[in-house]
Amino acid sequence: MEEVERRHGVVTYSDLVACGLSAGQIVRLTEAHRIVRMHHGVYRIAGAPPTFEAQVAAALRELHTEGDVWASHHTAARLWRIPVFGRHARIEVTRPNPLSAARAGVVVHRSTLLPAHHLTTLRGLPLTTPSRTLFDLARTTGTRALGRAVAHAVHDDDTACSIASLYRVLFDLGGRGRPGSRRMREVLDAWPEDEPASESVLDDVGRALLRRVPGIEWQVEMSDERGYIRRVDGLVRHAGLVVELDSRFHDDPAQRALDIEGDRRLEAVGFLTKRYRWPHITRLSDVTLAEILDLVRAAVA
């Protein structure tokens, strides 16, 4: 019973057979309205409330037989309670393969890029994260409406969305000519610079931006003849380039002095250090990426 509740009262034909029911018994249960057919081979237990979550669960259970599938777009926005308006009477889902055509009441989107950090579960339902959901909707949502939706998601403690996570999705998808990239960029560039750029957050977003730098290594211990220097954020060894992503921690005078001394020691053994802050990685991301790529090309030319 607990498992059925977790699935919002939704069961499949296979579930019922596994419980020992025959095909005839399943038909009689349907005729007696003990179970309600929602999709081919997918039912709702009659005592379970006909919620929106149950509709989503039924659509996902039907399509899951053909591979992984997640609630997305307006459907995910409604589950996250993000206010984005549009034509979303039908359930919208995303999957990584083109096997499924649209079902009755279900719109099937296809994406070839669905990294794990774009996906999660909510109330037992697999769906896209708030950041990926907002990015998927940027194509069909005006800039002002998108900005309001982003503000709601970021300020709502229950949504678990941040400007950093939105930038990470932008860097994952924005360079692929996806519709909506420019609109999301406009919204993010207008955001006040109040994101707490902690070391871990800055590192996460920086890695997403710089993943296209050939040969970059992360968190590398560096030494010289005097011994240990420090662990650098990024290293392009063949180009003699160190990339440091500096959070507010590096504003401390004592830490700044250590940084300068470490940079000098790295330069003495042939490594140029370039330091970047939160605005360089976000608002000026194109300039930062181009600068690093130019330095790598010049070093190996």
Beta strands, then each sheet from edge to edge (+ up, - down):
strand 1: 10-12
strand 2: 35-39
strand 3: 42-45
strand 4: 70-71
strand 5: 91-95
strand 6: 106-110
strand 7: 119-122
strand 8: 125-128
strand 9: 216-224
strand 10: 227-236
strand 11: 241-245
strand 12: 272-276
sheet 1: 1+ 3- 2+
sheet 2: 4+ 5- 6-
sheet 3: 7+ 8-
sheet 4: 9+ 10- 11+ 12+
end
